[in-house]
């Protein structure tokens, strides 16, 4: 995985601040390939409780993680009991790595 220990720790802390201590974060996509270069960062934020405003949480997480990644594009997918599961959620669960 192409993230430093410091970046991983900061991403976990941000998830807890924005979505609560029970939230989990998975990295999926090209950042899992150690041989690749560049590319955006794809994250899935897993929430155990229903969420009222997933777009706001995703936007805040994306912006804050982008800052610690020196402006790198960050896509944040939200998974919660009250949200529709799409094929991308299945892919992130299957291939993603929990931070």
C-alpha angles and dihedrals in degrees: 000000000000099000128101121236088249092053091048092050092048092048090052091049092049091050091053092049095048102034107018137261094288093060121107131202128214127190116213137164129038096345089073090064108088091193094056126090131216121347133130127287117252116201133177116204110205116205122190094204131054113273126217101202112023094164091059093049091047092049094048093047092047094050096046095046090046089057093055089045091056095252097317113155111259123194116198122197118193124215118190136148093255096049129088115258112229129189089261089062090054091049092049091049093046100042103021126102120228115234 
